[in-house]
Protein backbone atom coordinates (compact mmCIF):
# COMPACT_ATOMS: atom_id res chain seq x y z
CA UNK A 1 0.00 0.00 0.00
CA UNK A 2 1.63 3.31 -1.04
CA UNK A 3 2.22 5.91 1.63
CA UNK A 4 0.37 9.20 1.06
CA UNK A 5 2.16 12.53 1.57
CA UNK A 6 1.05 14.61 4.55
CA UNK A 7 -1.56 17.33 3.97
CA UNK A 8 -0.12 20.76 3.14
CA UNK A 9 -1.15 22.35 6.45
CA UNK A 10 1.09 19.87 8.31
CA UNK A 11 4.18 20.64 6.24
CA UNK A 12 6.71 23.12 7.62
CA UNK A 13 6.32 26.68 6.37
CA UNK A 14 8.80 27.86 3.78
CA UNK A 15 10.62 31.15 4.26
CA UNK A 16 10.12 33.81 1.57
CA UNK A 17 13.03 34.32 -0.82
CA UNK A 18 15.88 36.22 0.80
CA UNK A 19 14.72 35.72 4.38
CA UNK A 20 17.01 33.88 6.74
CA UNK A 21 16.54 32.79 10.32
CA UNK A 22 13.35 31.96 12.16
CA UNK A 23 9.96 32.74 10.67
CA UNK A 24 7.97 35.46 12.38
CA UNK A 25 4.32 34.80 13.06
CA UNK A 26 1.70 37.54 12.88
CA UNK A 27 0.78 38.92 16.28
CA UNK A 28 -2.75 39.36 17.54
CA UNK A 29 -3.94 42.93 17.93
CA UNK A 30 -4.53 42.93 21.68
CA UNK A 31 -5.02 46.29 23.34
CA UNK A 32 -4.36 47.15 26.97
CA UNK A 33 -6.65 50.18 26.78
CA UNK A 34 -10.12 50.15 28.35
CA UNK A 35 -13.05 49.31 26.10
CA UNK A 36 -14.50 52.10 23.97
CA UNK A 37 -18.06 51.15 25.02
CA UNK A 38 -17.95 49.40 28.41
CA UNK A 39 -20.40 46.54 28.91
CA UNK A 40 -22.87 47.28 31.68
CA UNK A 41 -23.69 44.81 34.46
CA UNK A 42 -27.16 44.30 32.97
CA UNK A 43 -25.72 43.42 29.56
CA UNK A 44 -23.28 41.00 31.15
CA UNK A 45 -26.06 39.35 33.16
CA UNK A 46 -28.24 39.03 30.04
CA UNK A 47 -25.39 37.49 28.04
CA UNK A 48 -24.65 35.03 30.85
CA UNK A 49 -28.33 34.07 31.09
CA UNK A 50 -28.57 33.48 27.33
CA UNK A 51 -25.39 31.38 27.44
CA UNK A 52 -26.66 29.21 30.29
CA UNK A 53 -30.09 28.72 28.70
CA UNK A 54 -28.49 27.84 25.36
CA UNK A 55 -26.22 25.18 26.82
CA UNK A 56 -28.31 23.86 29.72
CA UNK A 57 -31.83 24.20 28.29
CA UNK A 58 -31.89 21.24 25.89
CA UNK A 59 -30.23 18.76 28.32
CA UNK A 60 -32.58 19.97 31.07
CA UNK A 61 -35.58 19.38 28.81
CA UNK A 62 -34.40 15.86 28.01
CA UNK A 63 -33.78 15.04 31.67
CA UNK A 64 -37.17 16.46 32.69
CA UNK A 65 -38.92 14.26 30.10
CA UNK A 66 -36.65 11.25 30.46
CA UNK A 67 -39.46 8.84 31.38
CA UNK A 68 -41.37 9.60 28.21
CA UNK A 69 -38.19 9.08 26.19
CA UNK A 70 -37.66 5.67 27.84
CA UNK A 71 -41.22 4.55 27.02
CA UNK A 72 -40.87 5.46 23.35
CA UNK A 73 -43.60 6.30 20.92
CA UNK A 74 -44.28 2.70 19.77
PDB file of N, CA, C and O in Angstrom:
ATOM      1  N   UNK A   1       0.853  -1.172   0.000  1.00  0.00           N
ATOM      2  CA  UNK A   1       0.000   0.000   0.000  1.00  0.00           C
ATOM      3  C   UNK A   1       0.898   1.234   0.000  1.00  0.00           C
ATOM      4  O   UNK A   1       1.742   1.365   0.886  1.00  0.00           O
ATOM      5  N   UNK A   2       0.745   2.143  -0.964  1.00  0.00           N
ATOM      6  CA  UNK A   2       1.633   3.308  -1.039  1.00  0.00           C
ATOM      7  C   UNK A   2       1.324   4.300   0.085  1.00  0.00           C
ATOM      8  O   UNK A   2       0.177   4.472   0.498  1.00  0.00           O
ATOM      9  N   UNK A   3       2.372   4.931   0.553  1.00  0.00           N
ATOM     10  CA  UNK A   3       2.216   5.906   1.633  1.00  0.00           C
ATOM     11  C   UNK A   3       1.871   7.273   1.030  1.00  0.00           C
ATOM     12  O   UNK A   3       2.541   7.740   0.109  1.00  0.00           O
ATOM     13  N   UNK A   4       0.813   7.913   1.565  1.00  0.00           N
ATOM     14  CA  UNK A   4       0.371   9.203   1.061  1.00  0.00           C
ATOM     15  C   UNK A   4       1.199  10.322   1.699  1.00  0.00           C
ATOM     16  O   UNK A   4       1.618  10.202   2.850  1.00  0.00           O
ATOM     17  N   UNK A   5       1.434  11.402   0.962  1.00  0.00           N
ATOM     18  CA  UNK A   5       2.161  12.531   1.566  1.00  0.00           C
ATOM     19  C   UNK A   5       1.269  13.229   2.588  1.00  0.00           C
ATOM     20  O   UNK A   5       0.045  13.140   2.498  1.00  0.00           O
ATOM     21  N   UNK A   6       1.861  13.920   3.555  1.00  0.00           N
ATOM     22  CA  UNK A   6       1.046  14.615   4.555  1.00  0.00           C
ATOM     23  C   UNK A   6       0.298  15.787   3.917  1.00  0.00           C
ATOM     24  O   UNK A   6       0.732  16.322   2.897  1.00  0.00           O
ATOM     25  N   UNK A   7      -0.826  16.183   4.518  1.00  0.00           N
ATOM     26  CA  UNK A   7      -1.560  17.327   3.974  1.00  0.00           C
ATOM     27  C   UNK A   7      -0.717  18.596   4.072  1.00  0.00           C
ATOM     28  O   UNK A   7       0.154  18.694   4.937  1.00  0.00           O
ATOM     29  N   UNK A   8      -0.970  19.572   3.190  1.00  0.00           N
ATOM     30  CA  UNK A   8      -0.122  20.761   3.141  1.00  0.00           C
ATOM     31  C   UNK A   8      -0.075  21.550   4.442  1.00  0.00           C
ATOM     32  O   UNK A   8       0.951  22.162   4.741  1.00  0.00           O
ATOM     33  N   UNK A   9      -1.161  21.557   5.235  1.00  0.00           N
ATOM     34  CA  UNK A   9      -1.146  22.348   6.454  1.00  0.00           C
ATOM     35  C   UNK A   9      -0.256  21.730   7.542  1.00  0.00           C
ATOM     36  O   UNK A   9       0.027  22.382   8.547  1.00  0.00           O
ATOM     37  N   UNK A  10       0.185  20.490   7.352  1.00  0.00           N
ATOM     38  CA  UNK A  10       1.095  19.866   8.309  1.00  0.00           C
ATOM     39  C   UNK A  10       2.555  19.995   7.903  1.00  0.00           C
ATOM     40  O   UNK A  10       3.449  19.666   8.682  1.00  0.00           O
ATOM     41  N   UNK A  11       2.803  20.473   6.685  1.00  0.00           N
ATOM     42  CA  UNK A  11       4.176  20.637   6.237  1.00  0.00           C
ATOM     43  C   UNK A  11       4.779  21.889   6.843  1.00  0.00           C
ATOM     44  O   UNK A  11       4.052  22.843   7.117  1.00  0.00           O
ATOM     45  N   UNK A  12       6.098  21.914   7.063  1.00  0.00           N
ATOM     46  CA  UNK A  12       6.710  23.121   7.624  1.00  0.00           C
ATOM     47  C   UNK A  12       6.591  24.281   6.647  1.00  0.00           C
ATOM     48  O   UNK A  12       6.624  24.094   5.431  1.00  0.00           O
ATOM     49  N   UNK A  13       6.453  25.483   7.199  1.00  0.00           N
ATOM     50  CA  UNK A  13       6.320  26.676   6.366  1.00  0.00           C
ATOM     51  C   UNK A  13       7.658  26.991   5.712  1.00  0.00           C
ATOM     52  O   UNK A  13       8.721  26.784   6.298  1.00  0.00           O
ATOM     53  N   UNK A  14       7.580  27.492   4.493  1.00  0.00           N
ATOM     54  CA  UNK A  14       8.799  27.861   3.783  1.00  0.00           C
ATOM     55  C   UNK A  14       9.026  29.356   3.935  1.00  0.00           C
ATOM     56  O   UNK A  14       8.083  30.147   3.888  1.00  0.00           O
ATOM     57  N   UNK A  15      10.286  29.736   4.117  1.00  0.00           N
ATOM     58  CA  UNK A  15      10.620  31.151   4.259  1.00  0.00           C
ATOM     59  C   UNK A  15      10.570  31.823   2.896  1.00  0.00           C
ATOM     60  O   UNK A  15      10.949  31.215   1.894  1.00  0.00           O
ATOM     61  N   UNK A  16      10.105  33.081   2.841  1.00  0.00           N
ATOM     62  CA  UNK A  16      10.118  33.807   1.571  1.00  0.00           C
ATOM     63  C   UNK A  16      11.551  33.972   1.071  1.00  0.00           C
ATOM     64  O   UNK A  16      12.499  33.897   1.852  1.00  0.00           O
ATOM     65  N   UNK A  17      11.700  34.194  -0.215  1.00  0.00           N
ATOM     66  CA  UNK A  17      13.028  34.321  -0.816  1.00  0.00           C
ATOM     67  C   UNK A  17      13.795  35.458  -0.152  1.00  0.00           C
ATOM     68  O   UNK A  17      13.258  36.552   0.023  1.00  0.00           O
ATOM     69  N   UNK A  18      15.021  35.212   0.210  1.00  0.00           N
ATOM     70  CA  UNK A  18      15.878  36.225   0.803  1.00  0.00           C
ATOM     71  C   UNK A  18      15.781  36.322   2.309  1.00  0.00           C
ATOM     72  O   UNK A  18      16.579  37.033   2.921  1.00  0.00           O
ATOM     73  N   UNK A  19      14.840  35.641   2.930  1.00  0.00           N
ATOM     74  CA  UNK A  19      14.716  35.721   4.380  1.00  0.00           C
ATOM     75  C   UNK A  19      15.500  34.583   5.012  1.00  0.00           C
ATOM     76  O   UNK A  19      15.400  33.434   4.583  1.00  0.00           O
ATOM     77  N   UNK A  20      16.269  34.905   6.019  1.00  0.00           N
ATOM     78  CA  UNK A  20      17.014  33.883   6.738  1.00  0.00           C
ATOM     79  C   UNK A  20      16.607  33.913   8.199  1.00  0.00           C
ATOM     80  O   UNK A  20      16.069  34.913   8.675  1.00  0.00           O
ATOM     81  N   UNK A  21      16.852  32.853   8.897  1.00  0.00           N
ATOM     82  CA  UNK A  21      16.537  32.792  10.322  1.00  0.00           C
ATOM     83  C   UNK A  21      15.131  32.265  10.550  1.00  0.00           C
ATOM     84  O   UNK A  21      14.510  31.683   9.660  1.00  0.00           O
ATOM     85  N   UNK A  22      14.651  32.483  11.755  1.00  0.00           N
ATOM     86  CA  UNK A  22      13.347  31.961  12.157  1.00  0.00           C
ATOM     87  C   UNK A  22      12.223  32.755  11.497  1.00  0.00           C
ATOM     88  O   UNK A  22      12.358  33.950  11.234  1.00  0.00           O
ATOM     89  N   UNK A  23      11.130  32.076  11.238  1.00  0.00           N
ATOM     90  CA  UNK A  23       9.962  32.736  10.674  1.00  0.00           C
ATOM     91  C   UNK A  23       9.262  33.527  11.769  1.00  0.00           C
ATOM     92  O   UNK A  23       9.206  33.085  12.916  1.00  0.00           O
ATOM     93  N   UNK A  24       8.735  34.676  11.427  1.00  0.00           N
ATOM     94  CA  UNK A  24       7.969  35.461  12.384  1.00  0.00           C
ATOM     95  C   UNK A  24       6.492  35.236  12.120  1.00  0.00           C
ATOM     96  O   UNK A  24       6.047  35.262  10.972  1.00  0.00           O
ATOM     97  N   UNK A  25       5.747  35.018  13.167  1.00  0.00           N
ATOM     98  CA  UNK A  25       4.316  34.797  13.059  1.00  0.00           C
ATOM     99  C   UNK A  25       3.582  36.106  13.290  1.00  0.00           C
ATOM    100  O   UNK A  25       4.049  36.937  14.068  1.00  0.00           O
ATOM    101  N   UNK A  26       2.449  36.312  12.636  1.00  0.00           N
ATOM    102  CA  UNK A  26       1.696  37.542  12.879  1.00  0.00           C
ATOM    103  C   UNK A  26       1.188  37.576  14.310  1.00  0.00           C
ATOM    104  O   UNK A  26       0.776  36.555  14.862  1.00  0.00           O
ATOM    105  N   UNK A  27       1.222  38.757  14.901  1.00  0.00           N
ATOM    106  CA  UNK A  27       0.775  38.919  16.279  1.00  0.00           C
ATOM    107  C   UNK A  27      -0.676  39.355  16.313  1.00  0.00           C
ATOM    108  O   UNK A  27      -1.159  40.050  15.419  1.00  0.00           O
ATOM    109  N   UNK A  28      -1.358  38.934  17.361  1.00  0.00           N
ATOM    110  CA  UNK A  28      -2.746  39.357  17.538  1.00  0.00           C
ATOM    111  C   UNK A  28      -2.777  40.815  17.978  1.00  0.00           C
ATOM    112  O   UNK A  28      -1.884  41.281  18.686  1.00  0.00           O
ATOM    113  N   UNK A  29      -3.806  41.523  17.553  1.00  0.00           N
ATOM    114  CA  UNK A  29      -3.942  42.929  17.930  1.00  0.00           C
ATOM    115  C   UNK A  29      -4.691  43.006  19.257  1.00  0.00           C
ATOM    116  O   UNK A  29      -5.909  43.178  19.285  1.00  0.00           O
ATOM    117  N   UNK A  30      -3.953  42.877  20.347  1.00  0.00           N
ATOM    118  CA  UNK A  30      -4.532  42.929  21.684  1.00  0.00           C
ATOM    119  C   UNK A  30      -4.203  44.293  22.272  1.00  0.00           C
ATOM    120  O   UNK A  30      -3.055  44.735  22.235  1.00  0.00           O
ATOM    121  N   UNK A  31      -5.203  44.945  22.806  1.00  0.00           N
ATOM    122  CA  UNK A  31      -5.016  46.292  23.337  1.00  0.00           C
ATOM    123  C   UNK A  31      -5.128  46.268  24.850  1.00  0.00           C
ATOM    124  O   UNK A  31      -5.957  45.544  25.403  1.00  0.00           O
ATOM    125  N   UNK A  32      -4.309  47.046  25.515  1.00  0.00           N
ATOM    126  CA  UNK A  32      -4.361  47.146  26.967  1.00  0.00           C
ATOM    127  C   UNK A  32      -5.230  48.310  27.407  1.00  0.00           C
ATOM    128  O   UNK A  32      -5.388  48.552  28.603  1.00  0.00           O
ATOM    129  N   UNK A  33      -5.798  49.037  26.444  1.00  0.00           N
ATOM    130  CA  UNK A  33      -6.653  50.175  26.776  1.00  0.00           C
ATOM    131  C   UNK A  33      -8.026  49.689  27.223  1.00  0.00           C
ATOM    132  O   UNK A  33      -8.432  48.576  26.888  1.00  0.00           O
ATOM    133  N   UNK A  34      -8.741  50.519  27.979  1.00  0.00           N
ATOM    134  CA  UNK A  34     -10.117  50.151  28.349  1.00  0.00           C
ATOM    135  C   UNK A  34     -11.010  50.116  27.104  1.00  0.00           C
ATOM    136  O   UNK A  34     -10.679  50.699  26.071  1.00  0.00           O
ATOM    137  N   UNK A  35     -12.120  49.437  27.218  1.00  0.00           N
ATOM    138  CA  UNK A  35     -13.047  49.305  26.096  1.00  0.00           C
ATOM    139  C   UNK A  35     -13.631  50.665  25.729  1.00  0.00           C
ATOM    140  O   UNK A  35     -13.833  51.519  26.592  1.00  0.00           O
ATOM    141  N   UNK A  36     -13.901  50.857  24.428  1.00  0.00           N
ATOM    142  CA  UNK A  36     -14.503  52.101  23.968  1.00  0.00           C
ATOM    143  C   UNK A  36     -15.917  52.246  24.527  1.00  0.00           C
ATOM    144  O   UNK A  36     -16.293  53.318  25.002  1.00  0.00           O
ATOM    145  N   UNK A  37     -16.698  51.169  24.471  1.00  0.00           N
ATOM    146  CA  UNK A  37     -18.058  51.151  25.018  1.00  0.00           C
ATOM    147  C   UNK A  37     -18.116  50.066  26.083  1.00  0.00           C
ATOM    148  O   UNK A  37     -18.311  48.896  25.756  1.00  0.00           O
ATOM    149  N   UNK A  38     -17.949  50.433  27.355  1.00  0.00           N
ATOM    150  CA  UNK A  38     -17.949  49.404  28.408  1.00  0.00           C
ATOM    151  C   UNK A  38     -19.284  48.650  28.467  1.00  0.00           C
ATOM    152  O   UNK A  38     -20.346  49.224  28.227  1.00  0.00           O
ATOM    153  N   UNK A  39     -19.208  47.373  28.785  1.00  0.00           N
ATOM    154  CA  UNK A  39     -20.398  46.543  28.908  1.00  0.00           C
ATOM    155  C   UNK A  39     -20.968  46.701  30.309  1.00  0.00           C
ATOM    156  O   UNK A  39     -20.271  46.500  31.304  1.00  0.00           O
ATOM    157  N   UNK A  40     -22.248  47.064  30.373  1.00  0.00           N
ATOM    158  CA  UNK A  40     -22.870  47.282  31.683  1.00  0.00           C
ATOM    159  C   UNK A  40     -23.121  45.947  32.383  1.00  0.00           C
ATOM    160  O   UNK A  40     -23.054  44.882  31.768  1.00  0.00           O
ATOM    161  N   UNK A  41     -23.409  46.028  33.674  1.00  0.00           N
ATOM    162  CA  UNK A  41     -23.694  44.810  34.457  1.00  0.00           C
ATOM    163  C   UNK A  41     -24.937  44.106  33.933  1.00  0.00           C
ATOM    164  O   UNK A  41     -24.998  42.877  33.913  1.00  0.00           O
ATOM    165  N   UNK A  42     -25.932  44.890  33.507  1.00  0.00           N
ATOM    166  CA  UNK A  42     -27.156  44.299  32.965  1.00  0.00           C
ATOM    167  C   UNK A  42     -26.896  43.540  31.679  1.00  0.00           C
ATOM    168  O   UNK A  42     -27.438  42.454  31.474  1.00  0.00           O
ATOM    169  N   UNK A  43     -26.067  44.107  30.810  1.00  0.00           N
ATOM    170  CA  UNK A  43     -25.723  43.421  29.557  1.00  0.00           C
ATOM    171  C   UNK A  43     -24.944  42.143  29.837  1.00  0.00           C
ATOM    172  O   UNK A  43     -25.167  41.122  29.187  1.00  0.00           O
ATOM    173  N   UNK A  44     -24.039  42.197  30.794  1.00  0.00           N
ATOM    174  CA  UNK A  44     -23.277  40.999  31.150  1.00  0.00           C
ATOM    175  C   UNK A  44     -24.185  39.921  31.721  1.00  0.00           C
ATOM    176  O   UNK A  44     -24.038  38.745  31.390  1.00  0.00           O
ATOM    177  N   UNK A  45     -25.127  40.316  32.579  1.00  0.00           N
ATOM    178  CA  UNK A  45     -26.064  39.347  33.159  1.00  0.00           C
ATOM    179  C   UNK A  45     -26.941  38.731  32.078  1.00  0.00           C
ATOM    180  O   UNK A  45     -27.200  37.528  32.101  1.00  0.00           O
ATOM    181  N   UNK A  46     -27.404  39.550  31.123  1.00  0.00           N
ATOM    182  CA  UNK A  46     -28.243  39.029  30.041  1.00  0.00           C
ATOM    183  C   UNK A  46     -27.452  38.052  29.175  1.00  0.00           C
ATOM    184  O   UNK A  46     -27.970  37.001  28.800  1.00  0.00           O
ATOM    185  N   UNK A  47     -26.213  38.386  28.857  1.00  0.00           N
ATOM    186  CA  UNK A  47     -25.392  37.492  28.041  1.00  0.00           C
ATOM    187  C   UNK A  47     -25.134  36.179  28.768  1.00  0.00           C
ATOM    188  O   UNK A  47     -25.158  35.114  28.151  1.00  0.00           O
ATOM    189  N   UNK A  48     -24.887  36.245  30.072  1.00  0.00           N
ATOM    190  CA  UNK A  48     -24.648  35.033  30.853  1.00  0.00           C
ATOM    191  C   UNK A  48     -25.905  34.166  30.905  1.00  0.00           C
ATOM    192  O   UNK A  48     -25.827  32.941  30.809  1.00  0.00           O
ATOM    193  N   UNK A  49     -27.067  34.810  31.059  1.00  0.00           N
ATOM    194  CA  UNK A  49     -28.325  34.073  31.092  1.00  0.00           C
ATOM    195  C   UNK A  49     -28.585  33.373  29.760  1.00  0.00           C
ATOM    196  O   UNK A  49     -28.979  32.207  29.738  1.00  0.00           O
ATOM    197  N   UNK A  50     -28.367  34.075  28.659  1.00  0.00           N
ATOM    198  CA  UNK A  50     -28.572  33.482  27.331  1.00  0.00           C
ATOM    199  C   UNK A  50     -27.619  32.310  27.129  1.00  0.00           C
ATOM    200  O   UNK A  50     -28.006  31.279  26.579  1.00  0.00           O
ATOM    201  N   UNK A  51     -26.369  32.468  27.574  1.00  0.00           N
ATOM    202  CA  UNK A  51     -25.394  31.383  27.438  1.00  0.00           C
ATOM    203  C   UNK A  51     -25.827  30.147  28.222  1.00  0.00           C
ATOM    204  O   UNK A  51     -25.785  29.032  27.703  1.00  0.00           O
ATOM    205  N   UNK A  52     -26.245  30.346  29.475  1.00  0.00           N
ATOM    206  CA  UNK A  52     -26.662  29.208  30.293  1.00  0.00           C
ATOM    207  C   UNK A  52     -27.897  28.521  29.712  1.00  0.00           C
ATOM    208  O   UNK A  52     -27.964  27.292  29.670  1.00  0.00           O
ATOM    209  N   UNK A  53     -28.873  29.312  29.265  1.00  0.00           N
ATOM    210  CA  UNK A  53     -30.087  28.722  28.700  1.00  0.00           C
ATOM    211  C   UNK A  53     -29.770  27.958  27.425  1.00  0.00           C
ATOM    212  O   UNK A  53     -30.340  26.897  27.172  1.00  0.00           O
ATOM    213  N   UNK A  54     -28.852  28.502  26.616  1.00  0.00           N
ATOM    214  CA  UNK A  54     -28.491  27.842  25.363  1.00  0.00           C
ATOM    215  C   UNK A  54     -27.851  26.490  25.607  1.00  0.00           C
ATOM    216  O   UNK A  54     -28.167  25.515  24.925  1.00  0.00           O
ATOM    217  N   UNK A  55     -26.937  26.430  26.595  1.00  0.00           N
ATOM    218  CA  UNK A  55     -26.218  25.180  26.821  1.00  0.00           C
ATOM    219  C   UNK A  55     -26.936  24.223  27.763  1.00  0.00           C
ATOM    220  O   UNK A  55     -26.804  23.008  27.615  1.00  0.00           O
ATOM    221  N   UNK A  56     -27.690  24.737  28.724  1.00  0.00           N
ATOM    222  CA  UNK A  56     -28.308  23.861  29.717  1.00  0.00           C
ATOM    223  C   UNK A  56     -29.789  23.605  29.456  1.00  0.00           C
ATOM    224  O   UNK A  56     -30.371  22.701  30.055  1.00  0.00           O
ATOM    225  N   UNK A  57     -30.405  24.384  28.572  1.00  0.00           N
ATOM    226  CA  UNK A  57     -31.828  24.200  28.292  1.00  0.00           C
ATOM    227  C   UNK A  57     -32.159  22.859  27.662  1.00  0.00           C
ATOM    228  O   UNK A  57     -32.970  22.114  28.211  1.00  0.00           O
ATOM    229  N   UNK A  58     -31.555  22.526  26.524  1.00  0.00           N
ATOM    230  CA  UNK A  58     -31.885  21.238  25.892  1.00  0.00           C
ATOM    231  C   UNK A  58     -31.589  20.009  26.773  1.00  0.00           C
ATOM    232  O   UNK A  58     -32.434  19.117  26.848  1.00  0.00           O
ATOM    233  N   UNK A  59     -30.424  19.926  27.443  1.00  0.00           N
ATOM    234  CA  UNK A  59     -30.232  18.763  28.322  1.00  0.00           C
ATOM    235  C   UNK A  59     -31.230  18.744  29.477  1.00  0.00           C
ATOM    236  O   UNK A  59     -31.669  17.673  29.897  1.00  0.00           O
ATOM    237  N   UNK A  60     -31.588  19.913  29.992  1.00  0.00           N
ATOM    238  CA  UNK A  60     -32.582  19.965  31.067  1.00  0.00           C
ATOM    239  C   UNK A  60     -33.940  19.475  30.602  1.00  0.00           C
ATOM    240  O   UNK A  60     -34.641  18.776  31.334  1.00  0.00           O
ATOM    241  N   UNK A  61     -34.311  19.844  29.377  1.00  0.00           N
ATOM    242  CA  UNK A  61     -35.584  19.380  28.810  1.00  0.00           C
ATOM    243  C   UNK A  61     -35.578  17.859  28.679  1.00  0.00           C
ATOM    244  O   UNK A  61     -36.559  17.201  29.023  1.00  0.00           O
ATOM    245  N   UNK A  62     -34.489  17.308  28.189  1.00  0.00           N
ATOM    246  CA  UNK A  62     -34.400  15.858  28.012  1.00  0.00           C
ATOM    247  C   UNK A  62     -34.469  15.153  29.361  1.00  0.00           C
ATOM    248  O   UNK A  62     -35.169  14.150  29.505  1.00  0.00           O
ATOM    249  N   UNK A  63     -33.740  15.677  30.353  1.00  0.00           N
ATOM    250  CA  UNK A  63     -33.779  15.039  31.671  1.00  0.00           C
ATOM    251  C   UNK A  63     -35.151  15.174  32.325  1.00  0.00           C
ATOM    252  O   UNK A  63     -35.585  14.262  33.030  1.00  0.00           O
ATOM    253  N   UNK A  64     -35.838  16.284  32.108  1.00  0.00           N
ATOM    254  CA  UNK A  64     -37.168  16.465  32.691  1.00  0.00           C
ATOM    255  C   UNK A  64     -38.188  15.526  32.064  1.00  0.00           C
ATOM    256  O   UNK A  64     -39.155  15.143  32.721  1.00  0.00           O
ATOM    257  N   UNK A  65     -37.990  15.147  30.800  1.00  0.00           N
ATOM    258  CA  UNK A  65     -38.919  14.262  30.095  1.00  0.00           C
ATOM    259  C   UNK A  65     -38.305  12.886  29.834  1.00  0.00           C
ATOM    260  O   UNK A  65     -38.669  12.209  28.873  1.00  0.00           O
ATOM    261  N   UNK A  66     -37.391  12.488  30.678  1.00  0.00           N
ATOM    262  CA  UNK A  66     -36.649  11.245  30.458  1.00  0.00           C
ATOM    263  C   UNK A  66     -37.561  10.021  30.451  1.00  0.00           C
ATOM    264  O   UNK A  66     -37.362   9.094  29.665  1.00  0.00           O
ATOM    265  N   UNK A  67     -38.558  10.022  31.329  1.00  0.00           N
ATOM    266  CA  UNK A  67     -39.459   8.842  31.382  1.00  0.00           C
ATOM    267  C   UNK A  67     -40.215   8.654  30.084  1.00  0.00           C
ATOM    268  O   UNK A  67     -40.409   7.523  29.638  1.00  0.00           O
ATOM    269  N   UNK A  68     -40.647   9.758  29.465  1.00  0.00           N
ATOM    270  CA  UNK A  68     -41.374   9.598  28.206  1.00  0.00           C
ATOM    271  C   UNK A  68     -40.425   9.172  27.077  1.00  0.00           C
ATOM    272  O   UNK A  68     -40.850   8.512  26.129  1.00  0.00           O
ATOM    273  N   UNK A  69     -39.155   9.545  27.174  1.00  0.00           N
ATOM    274  CA  UNK A  69     -38.191   9.077  26.187  1.00  0.00           C
ATOM    275  C   UNK A  69     -37.938   7.574  26.351  1.00  0.00           C
ATOM    276  O   UNK A  69     -37.779   6.861  25.361  1.00  0.00           O
ATOM    277  N   UNK A  70     -37.902   7.093  27.603  1.00  0.00           N
ATOM    278  CA  UNK A  70     -37.663   5.665  27.836  1.00  0.00           C
ATOM    279  C   UNK A  70     -38.836   4.815  27.326  1.00  0.00           C
ATOM    280  O   UNK A  70     -38.627   3.714  26.816  1.00  0.00           O
ATOM    281  N   UNK A  71     -40.051   5.317  27.461  1.00  0.00           N
ATOM    282  CA  UNK A  71     -41.224   4.545  27.019  1.00  0.00           C
ATOM    283  C   UNK A  71     -41.281   4.457  25.511  1.00  0.00           C
ATOM    284  O   UNK A  71     -41.730   3.444  24.975  1.00  0.00           O
ATOM    285  N   UNK A  72     -40.846   5.469  24.823  1.00  0.00           N
ATOM    286  CA  UNK A  72     -40.868   5.459  23.353  1.00  0.00           C
ATOM    287  C   UNK A  72     -42.253   5.771  22.826  1.00  0.00           C
ATOM    288  O   UNK A  72     -43.226   5.844  23.577  1.00  0.00           O
ATOM    289  N   UNK A  73     -42.318   5.951  21.534  1.00  0.00           N
ATOM    290  CA  UNK A  73     -43.596   6.299  20.917  1.00  0.00           C
ATOM    291  C   UNK A  73     -44.314   5.073  20.382  1.00  0.00           C
ATOM    292  O   UNK A  73     -45.481   5.176  20.003  1.00  0.00           O
ATOM    293  N   UNK A  74     -43.661   3.911  20.334  1.00  0.00           N
ATOM    294  CA  UNK A  74     -44.277   2.704  19.767  1.00  0.00           C
ATOM    295  C   UNK A  74     -45.046   1.924  20.794  1.00  0.00           C
ATOM    296  O   UNK A  74     -45.622   0.884  20.476  1.00  0.00           O
TER     297      UNK A  74
END
